[in-house]
């Protein structure tokens, strides 16, 4: 007895109508015979056979997943939505409303020193920034160019994967749920490691659905494409390893249907391809003491683990903002149904979507409970999660909920942009609490003063103890790793700048020392043979917050 949904489909709306060729021929012959007995002339035998074979031949000529009229309508809607939102996001980024985040500035620094890896991150994001700034020139827009591109690709791949699993209508709404998610709208305004990592994740998921629905003999190539997507995801952010673990969990623990056996057979090809793509970065790590792996373990902070239910509640609440309240609730309901409802448990498609979203989300909940988890750490779960949530809502007939998600997402994105623009114009006179970009407003005023000192004094380098401010000043001033010195008294690198540009005793360069604390700046300045105060002061970022700083001209570092 076969289990429901366990025969891999070729995709498209007509995929569920297979198996009717011979039965149709027999029923057609019986109808013809009955018609002849009733006084109607039966068609010639050859014509009857040809007619019976006609539909089967037509189906064989149609490629798997060939779109019908209904399919084409949903394709057109998806293209209009995704391309329209993409164009809007490019226009928003061109306006320059969002300040450059220090992480973005840091990735630009990495991009100016191309390598196979960096202390805290794999190299793909830096490579993409280098490509976009080489093609478009250096600007905030070019720095972020590939973020909207990545989210466009993710939406298209979600559509294709959901259509392959169910139908084009599910594909459209899955892509719409993802694209309208408030967290995605914010992510598209920033060039971080998440967009390229999630694009690789989405490519791997789509290829996985193709491999599991392909005809015999056509599967190996799709498993390799899945490995390519996984490898690219890992080259952007190691969180993509969760995709491999989810696929492994599905292959090992899902029910024993034909589709599940395909997953087990293709896992080796996917893993081999992913390792080949990741190999250069693994080599870099091996030659640098596995610095990135060490950073990840420090970032998790599990050494200080305890039980923090408040942190878990905060993390779950943040997911309502990342994915949207409607979509997140629908995802949880879909996961529950996939685990409990007999029909969905028996359907390999629902099992696959659940396995490719639930493990990472659960792992981040555990991380939040034991230590802390940033809201965006669970974002890749919403690639397959959007498919599962859309399918659950469609099967319930809750089209209003789907539309409500789009409205909520649009309003949230507009509110963030409006608040950002308002604070751009009148930030120092407004309270910090409501500024969506409050953590990104310290760098520019401080760097303006530090870079002025660097130019006026003809100094050789910029020195600081804060990689965030250094990153922003390097981006704004066009400085490289050779143009900075990092205060690092313990000698144990905790970021890429400390690994490559540590301030060493005996350094005779004239430096501008900039510290976001006047007293600390004075203490550090005393460690130099020459130390002259250039400026102490404070600037207001908001009505209820100001930042004090100290800038010194120093030379002749005597040691820590």
N, C-alpha and C positions, 0 to 999 in steps of 0.2 A: 504494500500500500504506500503510495507516494505521499510526501507531506506537501501541504499547500504552499505554492509559490516556490518550490525548490527546483523547478526546472528552469535553468538560466534562459532568459529571453534574449532575442536579438534586438529588442528595443522598438520604440515607436508604437502607435496606437493599434496597429494591426497585429501585434505580436501575440495577443491572446486569442486569435482566431485560427491558429494553426490546427492541423489534424483533421480537417474536414474534407480533404480532397477525395479520398476513396469513398467515404461515407456519402458525400454529396453525389458522387457518380452513381452509387447504388440507389440512392433515393430518387435521383433523376431518372434512372432507367425504370424503376418501379412506377414512377409517375407517368412516364411515356407509355409504358405497357398499359396502365390503367386508362390512360386517355384513349388509346387505340380501341380498347374494349368498349369504351363509352361512345364510340362512333367517331372519335377524332383520329386522324391519321398520325401515327407515331413517327417521329423523325427517323431518318435512315440510321442504321446501326453505327456506321462510321461517323456520321455527324454527331450522334449522341456521345460517342467516345471522345470525339474531339472537343465537344462542349464540356464534357466532364473534366477533361485534362486542362482546359483553357485556364481556369483560375489558378490551378497549381503552377502552370508554366508562368503565369503572370507574377505569382508570388516569387518564383525562383529568379525572375529577372530583376525584381526590385531588390536593391541592396538593403541589408539589415538597417532598421531604423529610418527608412526613407520617409520623409515627412508627407503627411496627407494635408488636406485643406485646413483642418483644425490645427494640425501641427504648425503649419506655416503661419497661422494667425498668432499663435503663442510665441513662435520664433520672432515675429515682427514686434510684438509687444515687448519681449525681453530685450531685443536690440535697441528699441526706442528708449526704454527705461535706462539700460546700462550706459548707452552712449550719451544720453541726455544728462545723466548724473555725472558722468565722467567730464563732459564739457563744463558743467557747472563747477565742479571741484577744481578744474584747472583755472577757471576764472577767479574763484575765491582765493586760490593760492597766489595768483598774479596780483591781487589787491594788497597783499602783505599785511593783513590784519593780525596774523598770528606771529608773535615773536619767535625767534629761533631758539629752540630748546638746547640746553647744553649737551645733551646726547647727540643731537643732530650736528652740532659744531664739532664734537669729538669725532664723529664718523667722517666729517669732512677732513679733519686732520689725518685720520687714517687713510683717506682717499689720496691725500697728497704724498703719502709714503706707502705706495702699494706693496702689499705683502700677501703671503698665503695664510696669515692669521694674525690676531692681535690678542693682547692679554685677556681682555674680557669678552671678546666676541669673535666669531668666524668672519671671513672677509667679504662675503657677497654684498652686503650693504655698502661697504666702502667702494667696492668695484663699480656698483651701479651709480653711486654719487660721482665717481670720477668720470664715468661715461657721460652722464647728463651734463656735468659742468664743462667737459671738453666740447660737447656738441653745442651747448646753448650759452656758454659763458657763465661766469660765477655770479649767482644771484640767489636770493631766497627761493625764487620760483624754480630755478634749475636744480637747486639742492634737493627740492621735494618732488621733482617731476615724476620719478618712478613710483611714488606712493599711490597717486590716483591710477596710474597704469596698472599697478599690481592689483588694486581692488577691482578694477574693471575686469581683469583676467580672472580673478577669484569668482566674481559674479557669473561670468560666462561659463566657467568650469562647473560651478554649482548647478546652473541650468542644465548643462549637458549631462552631468551625472544623474540628476533627478529624473530627467527625461529618459535616460537609459534604464533606470530602475523602474519608473512608473510611467509617466507620460509628460508631454510638454506643458500641460497646465500646472502640474506639480513643479516642474522645472522653473516656470515663470515665477510662481509664488515663493519658491525657495530662494531664488536669486533676489526677489524683491525684499524678503525678510532680512536677508543678509545685508543688502545694499542700504536699506533704510535704518539699520541698527545704529543707535546714537554713537556707540563706540567706534563704529566703522567710519562714520562721518568725521569724527575727531581725528582718527588715525590717518585719514586721507589728507589731513592738513599738516602732517609731520612725516619726515623720513626717518623711521626707526627700523629696527630689525624685524618688526612684526609683519609689515606688508609683504616683503619678499619671502619670508618664511612661510606665511599662510598661502601665498601663491604656489609655492612648491607643494605644500600640503594638499591644496585643491587639485593640482595636476595629478598627484599620486592617487587621490580618491577617484577622480574621473577615470584614470587608466585602470584602476582596480575594478571599477564597474564594467569597463569594456572587456577586461580579461575574463571576468566571471560570466559574461554574456556572449562572448565570442564563440564562433564555431570551432570545433576540434581542429587543431593544427594552426589556428590563428591567435592562440593565446599568449605564446611566449613573448612576442614583441610587445604586447600590452603590459606584461609583467615588467619588462625592461623599462618601459616608459614610466610605470609606477615607481620603479627604483630611481629613475632620473629625477622625478619630482621629489621623492624623499631625500635624495642626495642634495638637491638644490636647497630644499628647506633646511637641511642640516648645515649647509654652508652659510645660511643666514642666521640661524639661531638653533641651538642644540635642543630646544624644546620640541623640535620636530621628531626627536626620537620617540615621542609618545605615539606618533602615527605607527611606527614599526611595532611598538608594544601592543597597540590596539589591534593591528592586523594579526599579530601573533595570537593574541587572546581570542580573536574571532576564529582563527583557524583551529585552535586547540580545543576550545570549549563550546563552540556553536554546535547545533545539532548536526547529525551525520547525513546531510542531504548532498546531492550532486554539487551544488554551488559551494558548499563548505569544503568538499574534497578538492575542488579546483583551487581554493584559497591555500590549502596546505601544499599542493603541488607547485604553485607559483611563487611561494614565499622565498625560496632559495634564489631564484632569478632576480627578484626584487631586491633582496639583501645584497647580492653580489654587485648589482649595478650601483646601488646607493653607496656602497663602500668604495667603488672605483671613483665615483664623483667626489667623495669626501676625502680620498687618499691624500691629496696635497696638503689639506689642513691638518690631517692626522700626522703627517710628516713634520709640519711646522711645530705642532704641539710636542712631538717626541724630541725635537731638537731644542725646545725651550722649557723643558721640565714640566710638560703638561700644564702650562700656566692657566689656560682657559678652564680646564677641568677643575683645578684648585679654586679658581674664582667662583665657579658654579656651586661648589660645596660650601664656600663661605657665604654666598648669596642666600642659600637656603636657610642658614642660621639654625640648623637642626641640633647643633651642639648645645644650644641654650633652649632646647625644646621643653615645652610644658603644655598645659591645657589652657587655651585661651578662647572660650566660647564667644566672647565679645568680638574677637578678631574674625572668627568664622561668620558671625552674623553680619559684621561689616563687609566682609568679602561677598557674601551672598546678596546683600543689599546692593552692592556695587554692580553685580551682574545684571540687575534690573536696568541699570543705566548703560551698561556695555552692550547688551543684546536687545534691550527693550522689555518692558514688563509683559506685554502680550506674548512675544516670541519666547521669552524665558519660561513663562508659565506653560506654554504649549509644548516646549521641549521637555520639561519635567513630566508633563502628562504623557507625552509620547514615549519617553523612557519607561515610565511605569507600565504603560500598555504593552510595550515590547517585551517587558519582563513577565507580565502577568496574563495578558489576554491570549487565549488559545490561538486565535487567528493570526495575530501578529507574531507570536512566538514561533509559529510554524512557517512564517514567511521570511525567507533568507534576506530579503531586501530590508525589512524593518530591523532584523537582527544586525545586519551590516551597518546601517546608519546609527543604530544604538551603540554598537561596539566602537565605532569611529568617533564618538562624541563623549560617552559616559566616562571612560577611564580617566581621561585628562581632567575633566571637571571634578571627578571624585578625588583625584590625587591633589588638586589644588585646594579643595575643601579640607583635606587632611593637613596639608601644608599650612593653611590659614589657622586651623585649630591648634597645631603644635607650635607654630612660630608666627609667621606672617606671610601673606601672598598678595602681590600687586593685582589689581583688578584685571589687567590685560593678560595675565599669565594663562588664563583659561580660554582666551580668544580663539585659538585654533579649533576648539571643540565645537564652535558655532558654524564651521564649514559644513560638516555632516549634520550638525544640530539643526541648521536651517532647513535641510531637507526633511528631517524627521518631524520638526514642528509644523512645516507647511503641510505635510501629508496628514498629520493628525487633525489639523484644522479643516482641511478639505474634506476628509472623510466624515467629519462632524457636520459639514455644511455651514461652517461659521465664517462666511465670507466677510461679514462685518468686522470680525476680529482681525482678519487679514488687512482690511483697509484701515482699521484703527491703528494698527502698527505703523503703516506708512505715514499716517497723519502725525502720530507721536514722534516718529523719527524726524520728519520734516520740521516740526515745531521745535524739537530739541536742538537740531542743527542750527536753525535760524536764531534761536535764543542764545546759543553759544557765540555765534558770530556777532550778533548785535551787542552782546555784553563785551566781547573782545574789542569791537570798534569803539564802544563808549569809553572803555578804560584806556584805549590808545589815545583818545582825545583829552580825557580829563582824569586820568588815573590817580595822580597825586591828591586830588580833592575828593576821591571816593573811597569807601571802606574796602579793605582787602578781601573780606569774606566772600563777596559775590563775583570776584574776578576769576573767570575760568582759567586764566593763564597767569595766576599770581606768582607761581614759582619760576616764571620765565622773565621777570622784569628787573632782576638785580643786575644782570650782566652788562647790558648796554651802557648805562650811566657810569658804572665803575670802569669799564674797559675804555670808554672815551677818555677819562682822566689818565689812565695808565698808558695808553697809546700816545697821548699828548706828551707825557713825560718821556717816553721812549724816544720820540722824535726830537724834542727840544734838547735833551741831554746827550743825544747821539749814543745812547747805550747799546750794548751788544746783545742783551738778552732780557727777557721778562721772567721774574722769579715769583713763585707763590707756593702756598701749601694746599691750594684748593684746585683740583683738576677741573671742576665745573667752571670757575671763573677763567682759568687758563684756556680751556677749550673755547669759550666765547670770545676771549681777547684774541686768540690765534685766528679764529674765523674772521672776526671783524678787521683784524690788522694784517691778514695774509701771512701769518708767521708759521714756521715749520718746527719740527721737533728739535732741530739744532738751535732754535732761537729762544728756547725756554730752559729754565732750571727749576727742579721740583724739590722742595724741602721735604726730606724723608728721613727723619732721625733714626728710625728702627732698622732701616736697610732692607726691609722685607717688602717687596713690591706688592701693592694692592690695586694698582691700575697700570695701564700701558705707559703713561707718562713717567711714573716712578721706575718702570723697568728700562726705559730708553733714555731718559733725560734727568736722572737724579743729580741733585746738587752735590758735587764732590769736594772734599777739602782741597785747598790749593787752587781752586778755580779763580783765575785772575780777571775775568771779564767784568766790565762795568755793567751793572744790572739795575733794572727798575724792580724793586720789591713791592708787590701790591698784596695787601692782606685785608680781608673784610673784618678787621678788628684792630683798632689802633694800638692797644696795649700789646697784643701778640705781635704786631708788626715791629714795634720797638724792641721787644725781646729778641726777635730773630735778627734784627738789624745789628744788634750788639755782637753777633757772631762774625762780623766782617771787620776787616782792618779799617775800611773807610765806610762811614755811614752818615748820610746827610738827609734830614727830613725834607721831602719835597712838598708834601701836602697831607694834612689830616682834615677830615671833614665828614659830612654825612649828607645823604640825599634821600628825599622822600619817594618811596614807590607808591604809597597809598596814604590816605588821610590818617590812618592809624598805624603806619609802619614807616620807619626810616632805617637806612643802612649806614653804619659808620665804617670808615675805612682809614687806612694809613698807607701812604706811598713814600718810599725811601729810595735814594740813590745809594747803592752799595757796591763795594769792590773788595776782592781779596778774602774769600771765605776761609775762615780759620778752622772750621770743623764743628761738629755737633756737640 
